[in-house]
């Protein structure tokens, strides 16, 4: 993570639908096809992806924070919290950086966007990398429910009882969620600095409105999302 420690070769802002977003580039002068990275969340930040800067000796690695996340504008307007706007945001970032040929990386919610964007077969997309993508909300919840069911009995009891009482902001509930996260989100304790930074700057309002109170409960905009029909439309090597 040497580049991540030193910082970026280039930083700036780009106008997108709804406001402006921050970007940073490692290896700006590297010879390979640029890699555009899309972070998860929704409403987290690029920070936890910073280890990808290790690729900067081979190619430019481009990070950006989505609107309402990280270093970008935070209008916190629910009208912006829909997939079509976030896809238009990718187009705006591409145009702002003059990315005529590029590879696309998306993790988690970023994988949702990357897959949906690739399904439109944009000109210049050389490759697609999906890392733990959310493609179908029902499947995501089912998988995480299976993980949850393997938690210690007392942790499951705390989650079940406090959810039934509507007390998902109770410290005991949050502590139980942390047990789940420690097993199935990041097993390094304490959290690596880039991951901790992402949680420190997370926009809770946007995350809750688009997803819900935690990774295994969806009550927001993405409830019922199914991107599977689009997968067969992707032509880029994936």
Secondary structure, 3 states (H helix, E strand, C coil): CHHHHHCCCEEEEEEECCEEEEEEEECCCCCEEEEEEECCCCCCCCHHHHHHHHHHHCEEEEEECCCCCCCCCCCCCHHHCCHHHHHHHHHHHHHHHCCCCEEEEEECHHHHHHHHHHCCCCCCEEEEEEECCCCEHHHHHHHHHHHHCCCCHHHHHHHHHHHHCCCCCCHHHHHHHHHHHHHHCCCCCCCCHHHHHHHHCCCHHHHHHHCCCECCECCCCCCCCECHHHHCCCCCEC
